[in-house]
C-alpha cells in the first residue's frame, strides 16, 4: 500500500475510481513540436492525468513511434530541464507525471531532480528502466520531496514480486500489458487483462494498463478489469503525422467516450 496520505496523483485517480470513472492517462513526448498545446488538449478532452515523456538517447522500453518522437525532440534541442520548466507553465487542471529513464535522474542527482519536479508542479515520475531492487535511493529522495514514483508491473512477475512492487508504488501501479516495447497493436494482448486482475487482487492502488493499448475499443476492453489505461504511441503518432494538438484532443475524446460507455 502507499503511504497514509496519498499524493495528488493517487488521490485524483482514486477519486475518479470512486465516482465509477475509468481513468485515462495519455502520454505525450515533451519537446516535440506542439507538445505543450497537446497536453492542454488532452486534459481538456477528458484525461485524468497526463504523462510527459522526457526523451532519452537509449529508450529501451519504447517502440518505433515514441523513439522517433524522442529523436525529433532531441534534435530540436529538448532537454530535461527545459521540458520541466515548460511543464511548470501549463495549467491543465489534472496531475502531470514525467516518464523517462534512470540516467536522467542519476545525472541530475536524485534530490535535485525530485525537487525540480515538485517546483514545476509535477506530481509523479516513472523511471522505466529502474528495477525495484535498485530503486531505494531514488524513491527515498522522491518520497522526501513529495514526488509519487509509479512502478511498472510486468506480466511475467511472480506473486511475491508483484506484492513488493505494489508496496513500493505511489500514485498508481503501471500494469505492463505485454512483453515488448511500446507501440500500437491490432488487438489487446490477453496478458493485459491477466496482469490487471492479478494486481487488483493484491492492491487498492489504482491499476492502469499501458503498453499495447492503441484504440478506444482496446481501452474499454482493458478497463473491464483495470481501473484505467495509459495510451502513448497512438497519441504521439498524431503529433508525428502532423495532426497537431487538435488531433490529439480528438483522439483523447474518442478514448474518453469509449471508457465512459464501458463504465458501470
DRENLOLO-145806 format. One record per residue (C-alpha): residue number from 1; residue in three letters; x, y, z. Coordinates in nm, 2 decimals, always signed. Layout:
! residues N
@k->NUM, r->ALA, c1->X, c2->Y, c3->Z
...
***
This chain:
! residues 264
@k->1, r->UNK, c1->+0.00, c2->+0.00, c3->+0.00
@k->2, r->UNK, c1->+0.11, c2->+0.36, c3->-0.04
@k->3, r->UNK, c1->+0.15, c2->+0.60, c3->+0.24
@k->4, r->UNK, c1->-0.13, c2->+0.71, c3->+0.47
@k->5, r->UNK, c1->-0.16, c2->+1.04, c3->+0.29
@k->6, r->UNK, c1->-0.19, c2->+0.99, c3->-0.08
@k->7, r->UNK, c1->-0.03, c2->+1.24, c3->-0.31
@k->8, r->UNK, c1->-0.22, c2->+1.44, c3->-0.57
@k->9, r->UNK, c1->-0.19, c2->+1.18, c3->-0.84
@k->10, r->UNK, c1->-0.31, c2->+0.89, c3->-0.63
@k->11, r->UNK, c1->-0.58, c2->+1.10, c3->-0.47
@k->12, r->UNK, c1->-0.71, c2->+1.22, c3->-0.81
@k->13, r->UNK, c1->-0.72, c2->+0.87, c3->-0.96
@k->14, r->UNK, c1->-0.88, c2->+0.73, c3->-0.65
@k->15, r->UNK, c1->-1.15, c2->+1.00, c3->-0.66
@k->16, r->UNK, c1->-1.22, c2->+0.92, c3->-1.03
@k->17, r->UNK, c1->-1.25, c2->+0.55, c3->-0.95
@k->18, r->UNK, c1->-1.48, c2->+0.62, c3->-0.66
@k->19, r->UNK, c1->-1.71, c2->+0.80, c3->-0.90
@k->20, r->UNK, c1->-1.72, c2->+0.50, c3->-1.12
@k->21, r->UNK, c1->-1.50, c2->+0.67, c3->-1.38
@k->22, r->UNK, c1->-1.23, c2->+0.47, c3->-1.57
@k->23, r->UNK, c1->-0.90, c2->+0.66, c3->-1.56
@k->24, r->UNK, c1->-0.74, c2->+0.78, c3->-1.88
@k->25, r->UNK, c1->-0.37, c2->+0.89, c3->-1.89
@k->26, r->UNK, c1->-0.23, c2->+0.99, c3->-2.23
@k->27, r->UNK, c1->+0.14, c2->+1.01, c3->-2.29
@k->28, r->UNK, c1->+0.29, c2->+1.29, c3->-2.49
@k->29, r->UNK, c1->+0.66, c2->+1.33, c3->-2.57
@k->30, r->UNK, c1->+0.80, c2->+1.65, c3->-2.43
@k->31, r->UNK, c1->+1.00, c2->+1.87, c3->-2.67
@k->32, r->UNK, c1->+0.80, c2->+1.76, c3->-2.97
@k->33, r->UNK, c1->+0.66, c2->+2.04, c3->-3.18
@k->34, r->UNK, c1->+0.32, c2->+2.13, c3->-3.03
@k->35, r->UNK, c1->+0.36, c2->+1.92, c3->-2.72
@k->36, r->UNK, c1->+0.25, c2->+2.19, c3->-2.47
@k->37, r->UNK, c1->-0.08, c2->+2.25, c3->-2.65
@k->38, r->UNK, c1->-0.12, c2->+1.88, c3->-2.69
@k->39, r->UNK, c1->-0.10, c2->+1.83, c3->-2.31
@k->40, r->UNK, c1->-0.36, c2->+2.10, c3->-2.27
@k->41, r->UNK, c1->-0.58, c2->+1.95, c3->-2.54
@k->42, r->UNK, c1->-0.56, c2->+1.60, c3->-2.38
@k->43, r->UNK, c1->-0.66, c2->+1.74, c3->-2.04
@k->44, r->UNK, c1->-0.95, c2->+1.94, c3->-2.19
@k->45, r->UNK, c1->-1.07, c2->+1.62, c3->-2.38
@k->46, r->UNK, c1->-1.10, c2->+1.42, c3->-2.06
@k->47, r->UNK, c1->-0.77, c2->+1.29, c3->-1.94
@k->48, r->UNK, c1->-0.74, c2->+1.22, c3->-1.57
@k->49, r->UNK, c1->-0.36, c2->+1.28, c3->-1.57
@k->50, r->UNK, c1->-0.11, c2->+1.33, c3->-1.85
@k->51, r->UNK, c1->+0.23, c2->+1.17, c3->-1.88
@k->52, r->UNK, c1->+0.50, c2->+1.38, c3->-2.03
@k->53, r->UNK, c1->+0.79, c2->+1.19, c3->-2.18
@k->54, r->UNK, c1->+1.14, c2->+1.33, c3->-2.12
@k->55, r->UNK, c1->+1.34, c2->+1.20, c3->-2.43
@k->56, r->UNK, c1->+1.65, c2->+0.99, c3->-2.37
@k->57, r->UNK, c1->+1.91, c2->+0.87, c3->-2.61
@k->58, r->UNK, c1->+1.86, c2->+0.50, c3->-2.53
@k->59, r->UNK, c1->+1.49, c2->+0.45, c3->-2.47
@k->60, r->UNK, c1->+1.49, c2->+0.07, c3->-2.41
@k->61, r->UNK, c1->+1.11, c2->+0.04, c3->-2.34
@k->62, r->UNK, c1->+0.99, c2->+0.25, c3->-2.63
@k->63, r->UNK, c1->+0.90, c2->+0.12, c3->-2.98
@k->64, r->UNK, c1->+0.94, c2->+0.30, c3->-3.31
@k->65, r->UNK, c1->+0.68, c2->+0.57, c3->-3.27
@k->66, r->UNK, c1->+0.80, c2->+0.71, c3->-2.94
@k->67, r->UNK, c1->+1.16, c2->+0.66, c3->-3.03
@k->68, r->UNK, c1->+1.10, c2->+0.87, c3->-3.34
@k->69, r->UNK, c1->+0.93, c2->+1.14, c3->-3.14
@k->70, r->UNK, c1->+1.22, c2->+1.14, c3->-2.89
@k->71, r->UNK, c1->+1.48, c2->+1.16, c3->-3.16
@k->72, r->UNK, c1->+1.29, c2->+1.45, c3->-3.32
@k->73, r->UNK, c1->+1.26, c2->+1.63, c3->-2.99
@k->74, r->UNK, c1->+1.63, c2->+1.58, c3->-2.90
@k->75, r->UNK, c1->+1.73, c2->+1.71, c3->-3.25
@k->76, r->UNK, c1->+1.52, c2->+2.02, c3->-3.18
@k->77, r->UNK, c1->+1.72, c2->+2.08, c3->-2.86
@k->78, r->UNK, c1->+1.49, c2->+1.94, c3->-2.60
@k->79, r->UNK, c1->+1.65, c2->+1.90, c3->-2.25
@k->80, r->UNK, c1->+1.51, c2->+1.76, c3->-1.93
@k->81, r->UNK, c1->+1.53, c2->+2.09, c3->-1.76
@k->82, r->UNK, c1->+1.37, c2->+2.27, c3->-2.04
@k->83, r->UNK, c1->+1.08, c2->+2.03, c3->-2.06
@k->84, r->UNK, c1->+1.02, c2->+2.05, c3->-1.69
@k->85, r->UNK, c1->+1.04, c2->+2.43, c3->-1.70
@k->86, r->UNK, c1->+0.77, c2->+2.45, c3->-1.97
@k->87, r->UNK, c1->+0.55, c2->+2.20, c3->-1.79
@k->88, r->UNK, c1->+0.56, c2->+2.43, c3->-1.49
@k->89, r->UNK, c1->+0.38, c2->+2.69, c3->-1.70
@k->90, r->UNK, c1->+0.10, c2->+2.46, c3->-1.80
@k->91, r->UNK, c1->-0.23, c2->+2.50, c3->-1.62
@k->92, r->UNK, c1->-0.43, c2->+2.19, c3->-1.72
@k->93, r->UNK, c1->-0.63, c2->+2.10, c3->-1.40
@k->94, r->UNK, c1->-0.51, c2->+1.74, c3->-1.39
@k->95, r->UNK, c1->-0.19, c2->+1.59, c3->-1.24
@k->96, r->UNK, c1->+0.12, c2->+1.57, c3->-1.46
@k->97, r->UNK, c1->+0.37, c2->+1.28, c3->-1.45
@k->98, r->UNK, c1->+0.70, c2->+1.26, c3->-1.62
@k->99, r->UNK, c1->+0.82, c2->+0.93, c3->-1.78
@k->100, r->UNK, c1->+1.18, c2->+0.89, c3->-1.85
@k->101, r->UNK, c1->+1.49, c2->+0.67, c3->-1.78
@k->102, r->UNK, c1->+1.70, c2->+0.65, c3->-1.47
@k->103, r->UNK, c1->+2.01, c2->+0.81, c3->-1.62
@k->104, r->UNK, c1->+1.83, c2->+1.14, c3->-1.63
@k->105, r->UNK, c1->+1.76, c2->+1.13, c3->-1.26
@k->106, r->UNK, c1->+2.10, c2->+1.00, c3->-1.18
@k->107, r->UNK, c1->+2.28, c2->+1.26, c3->-1.39
@k->108, r->UNK, c1->+2.09, c2->+1.55, c3->-1.23
@k->109, r->UNK, c1->+2.11, c2->+1.39, c3->-0.88
@k->110, r->UNK, c1->+1.81, c2->+1.23, c3->-0.71
@k->111, r->UNK, c1->+1.72, c2->+1.51, c3->-0.48
@k->112, r->UNK, c1->+1.78, c2->+1.78, c3->-0.74
@k->113, r->UNK, c1->+1.56, c2->+1.60, c3->-1.00
@k->114, r->UNK, c1->+1.29, c2->+1.53, c3->-0.75
@k->115, r->UNK, c1->+1.29, c2->+1.89, c3->-0.63
@k->116, r->UNK, c1->+1.27, c2->+2.03, c3->-0.98
@k->117, r->UNK, c1->+0.96, c2->+1.82, c3->-1.04
@k->118, r->UNK, c1->+0.79, c2->+1.95, c3->-0.73
@k->119, r->UNK, c1->+0.88, c2->+2.31, c3->-0.81
@k->120, r->UNK, c1->+0.72, c2->+2.26, c3->-1.15
@k->121, r->UNK, c1->+0.40, c2->+2.12, c3->-1.00
@k->122, r->UNK, c1->+0.46, c2->+1.77, c3->-1.14
@k->123, r->UNK, c1->+0.30, c2->+1.51, c3->-0.92
@k->124, r->UNK, c1->+0.48, c2->+1.19, c3->-1.02
@k->125, r->UNK, c1->+0.76, c2->+1.02, c3->-1.20
@k->126, r->UNK, c1->+0.81, c2->+0.69, c3->-1.39
@k->127, r->UNK, c1->+1.17, c2->+0.58, c3->-1.44
@k->128, r->UNK, c1->+1.11, c2->+0.30, c3->-1.69
@k->129, r->UNK, c1->+1.44, c2->+0.11, c3->-1.66
@k->130, r->UNK, c1->+1.49, c2->+0.14, c3->-1.28
@k->131, r->UNK, c1->+1.44, c2->-0.21, c3->-1.12
@k->132, r->UNK, c1->+1.27, c2->-0.23, c3->-0.79
@k->133, r->UNK, c1->+1.58, c2->-0.38, c3->-0.63
@k->134, r->UNK, c1->+1.79, c2->-0.07, c3->-0.71
@k->135, r->UNK, c1->+1.52, c2->+0.19, c3->-0.67
@k->136, r->UNK, c1->+1.56, c2->+0.29, c3->-0.30
@k->137, r->UNK, c1->+1.80, c2->+0.58, c3->-0.34
@k->138, r->UNK, c1->+1.56, c2->+0.74, c3->-0.59
@k->139, r->UNK, c1->+1.23, c2->+0.65, c3->-0.42
@k->140, r->UNK, c1->+1.36, c2->+0.78, c3->-0.08
@k->141, r->UNK, c1->+1.45, c2->+1.12, c3->-0.24
@k->142, r->UNK, c1->+1.12, c2->+1.12, c3->-0.43
@k->143, r->UNK, c1->+0.92, c2->+1.05, c3->-0.11
@k->144, r->UNK, c1->+1.10, c2->+1.32, c3->+0.08
@k->145, r->UNK, c1->+1.03, c2->+1.57, c3->-0.20
@k->146, r->UNK, c1->+0.67, c2->+1.47, c3->-0.25
@k->147, r->UNK, c1->+0.71, c2->+1.30, c3->-0.59
@k->148, r->UNK, c1->+0.50, c2->+0.99, c3->-0.64
@k->149, r->UNK, c1->+0.70, c2->+0.71, c3->-0.80
@k->150, r->UNK, c1->+0.49, c2->+0.50, c3->-1.03
@k->151, r->UNK, c1->+0.63, c2->+0.15, c3->-1.07
@k->152, r->UNK, c1->+0.59, c2->-0.10, c3->-1.36
@k->153, r->UNK, c1->+0.45, c2->-0.45, c3->-1.30
@k->154, r->UNK, c1->+0.54, c2->-0.70, c3->-1.57
@k->155, r->UNK, c1->+0.31, c2->-0.98, c3->-1.68
@k->156, r->UNK, c1->+0.58, c2->-1.23, c3->-1.61
@k->157, r->UNK, c1->+0.64, c2->-1.12, c3->-1.25
@k->158, r->UNK, c1->+0.59, c2->-1.37, c3->-0.96
@k->159, r->UNK, c1->+0.32, c2->-1.31, c3->-0.70
@k->160, r->UNK, c1->+0.59, c2->-1.21, c3->-0.45
@k->161, r->UNK, c1->+0.74, c2->-0.96, c3->-0.68
@k->162, r->UNK, c1->+0.40, c2->-0.80, c3->-0.77
@k->163, r->UNK, c1->+0.33, c2->-0.76, c3->-0.40
@k->164, r->UNK, c1->+0.67, c2->-0.59, c3->-0.35
@k->165, r->UNK, c1->+0.60, c2->-0.36, c3->-0.64
@k->166, r->UNK, c1->+0.26, c2->-0.26, c3->-0.51
@k->167, r->UNK, c1->+0.40, c2->-0.20, c3->-0.16
@k->168, r->UNK, c1->+0.66, c2->+0.05, c3->-0.30
@k->169, r->UNK, c1->+0.45, c2->+0.21, c3->-0.58
@k->170, r->UNK, c1->+0.29, c2->+0.55, c3->-0.54
@k->171, r->UNK, c1->+0.03, c2->+0.72, c3->-0.75
@k->172, r->UNK, c1->-0.08, c2->+0.41, c3->-0.94
@k->173, r->UNK, c1->+0.06, c2->+0.07, c3->-1.04
@k->174, r->UNK, c1->+0.15, c2->+0.06, c3->-1.41
@k->175, r->UNK, c1->+0.04, c2->-0.28, c3->-1.54
@k->176, r->UNK, c1->+0.25, c2->-0.36, c3->-1.84
@k->177, r->UNK, c1->+0.01, c2->-0.51, c3->-2.09
@k->178, r->UNK, c1->+0.26, c2->-0.73, c3->-2.28
@k->179, r->UNK, c1->+0.62, c2->-0.82, c3->-2.31
@k->180, r->UNK, c1->+0.80, c2->-0.60, c3->-2.56
@k->181, r->UNK, c1->+0.83, c2->-0.23, c3->-2.63
@k->182, r->UNK, c1->+0.56, c2->+0.03, c3->-2.66
@k->183, r->UNK, c1->+0.37, c2->+0.06, c3->-2.98
@k->184, r->UNK, c1->+0.03, c2->+0.02, c3->-3.14
@k->185, r->UNK, c1->-0.12, c2->-0.33, c3->-3.17
@k->186, r->UNK, c1->-0.41, c2->-0.47, c3->-3.37
@k->187, r->UNK, c1->-0.56, c2->-0.63, c3->-3.06
@k->188, r->UNK, c1->-0.52, c2->-0.60, c3->-2.69
@k->189, r->UNK, c1->-0.29, c2->-0.88, c3->-2.55
@k->190, r->UNK, c1->-0.46, c2->-1.13, c3->-2.33
@k->191, r->UNK, c1->-0.18, c2->-1.07, c3->-2.08
@k->192, r->UNK, c1->-0.31, c2->-0.71, c3->-2.03
@k->193, r->UNK, c1->-0.63, c2->-0.83, c3->-1.86
@k->194, r->UNK, c1->-0.45, c2->-1.10, c3->-1.67
@k->195, r->UNK, c1->-0.19, c2->-0.88, c3->-1.51
@k->196, r->UNK, c1->-0.45, c2->-0.62, c3->-1.42
@k->197, r->UNK, c1->-0.65, c2->-0.89, c3->-1.25
@k->198, r->UNK, c1->-0.35, c2->-1.02, c3->-1.06
@k->199, r->UNK, c1->-0.27, c2->-0.67, c3->-0.94
@k->200, r->UNK, c1->-0.63, c2->-0.58, c3->-0.84
@k->201, r->UNK, c1->-0.64, c2->-0.89, c3->-0.61
@k->202, r->UNK, c1->-0.34, c2->-0.76, c3->-0.41
@k->203, r->UNK, c1->-0.36, c2->-0.38, c3->-0.40
@k->204, r->UNK, c1->-0.61, c2->-0.10, c3->-0.35
@k->205, r->UNK, c1->-0.39, c2->+0.14, c3->-0.55
@k->206, r->UNK, c1->-0.53, c2->+0.24, c3->-0.89
@k->207, r->UNK, c1->-0.42, c2->-0.02, c3->-1.15
@k->208, r->UNK, c1->-0.37, c2->+0.12, c3->-1.50
@k->209, r->UNK, c1->-0.28, c2->-0.09, c3->-1.81
@k->210, r->UNK, c1->-0.02, c2->+0.05, c3->-2.05
@k->211, r->UNK, c1->+0.19, c2->-0.08, c3->-2.35
@k->212, r->UNK, c1->-0.02, c2->-0.21, c3->-2.63
@k->213, r->UNK, c1->-0.34, c2->-0.01, c3->-2.57
@k->214, r->UNK, c1->-0.40, c2->+0.15, c3->-2.90
@k->215, r->UNK, c1->-0.77, c2->+0.21, c3->-2.97
@k->216, r->UNK, c1->-1.08, c2->+0.32, c3->-2.79
@k->217, r->UNK, c1->-1.21, c2->-0.04, c3->-2.81
@k->218, r->UNK, c1->-0.89, c2->-0.18, c3->-2.66
@k->219, r->UNK, c1->-0.90, c2->+0.08, c3->-2.38
@k->220, r->UNK, c1->-1.26, c2->-0.02, c3->-2.30
@k->221, r->UNK, c1->-1.16, c2->-0.39, c3->-2.30
@k->222, r->UNK, c1->-0.86, c2->-0.33, c3->-2.07
@k->223, r->UNK, c1->-1.08, c2->-0.15, c3->-1.82
@k->224, r->UNK, c1->-1.32, c2->-0.44, c3->-1.78
@k->225, r->UNK, c1->-1.07, c2->-0.53, c3->-1.52
@k->226, r->UNK, c1->-0.82, c2->-0.24, c3->-1.48
@k->227, r->UNK, c1->-0.90, c2->+0.10, c3->-1.33
@k->228, r->UNK, c1->-0.77, c2->+0.28, c3->-1.63
@k->229, r->UNK, c1->-0.53, c2->+0.29, c3->-1.92
@k->230, r->UNK, c1->-0.22, c2->+0.47, c3->-2.03
@k->231, r->UNK, c1->-0.21, c2->+0.54, c3->-2.41
@k->232, r->UNK, c1->+0.11, c2->+0.65, c3->-2.57
@k->233, r->UNK, c1->+0.21, c2->+0.56, c3->-2.92
@k->234, r->UNK, c1->-0.13, c2->+0.61, c3->-3.07
@k->235, r->UNK, c1->-0.14, c2->+0.96, c3->-2.92
@k->236, r->UNK, c1->+0.22, c2->+1.06, c3->-3.02
@k->237, r->UNK, c1->+0.17, c2->+0.93, c3->-3.37
@k->238, r->UNK, c1->-0.09, c2->+1.21, c3->-3.42
@k->239, r->UNK, c1->+0.17, c2->+1.47, c3->-3.35
@k->240, r->UNK, c1->+0.43, c2->+1.30, c3->-3.57
@k->241, r->UNK, c1->+0.19, c2->+1.28, c3->-3.86
@k->242, r->UNK, c1->+0.10, c2->+1.65, c3->-3.84
@k->243, r->UNK, c1->-0.24, c2->+1.63, c3->-3.69
@k->244, r->UNK, c1->-0.13, c2->+1.86, c3->-3.41
@k->245, r->UNK, c1->-0.28, c2->+1.92, c3->-3.07
@k->246, r->UNK, c1->-0.63, c2->+1.92, c3->-3.23
@k->247, r->UNK, c1->-0.57, c2->+1.56, c3->-3.35
@k->248, r->UNK, c1->-0.45, c2->+1.46, c3->-3.00
@k->249, r->UNK, c1->-0.76, c2->+1.62, c3->-2.84
@k->250, r->UNK, c1->-0.99, c2->+1.45, c3->-3.08
@k->251, r->UNK, c1->-0.84, c2->+1.11, c3->-3.02
@k->252, r->UNK, c1->-0.84, c2->+1.15, c3->-2.64
@k->253, r->UNK, c1->-1.20, c2->+1.25, c3->-2.66
@k->254, r->UNK, c1->-1.27, c2->+0.93, c3->-2.85
@k->255, r->UNK, c1->-1.09, c2->+0.73, c3->-2.58
@k->256, r->UNK, c1->-1.29, c2->+0.91, c3->-2.31
@k->257, r->UNK, c1->-1.62, c2->+0.83, c3->-2.47
@k->258, r->UNK, c1->-1.53, c2->+0.46, c3->-2.51
@k->259, r->UNK, c1->-1.43, c2->+0.44, c3->-2.14
@k->260, r->UNK, c1->-1.74, c2->+0.62, c3->-2.03
@k->261, r->UNK, c1->-1.96, c2->+0.38, c3->-2.22
@k->262, r->UNK, c1->-1.78, c2->+0.09, c3->-2.07
@k->263, r->UNK, c1->-1.82, c2->+0.21, c3->-1.71
@k->264, r->UNK, c1->-2.06, c2->+0.07, c3->-1.46
***
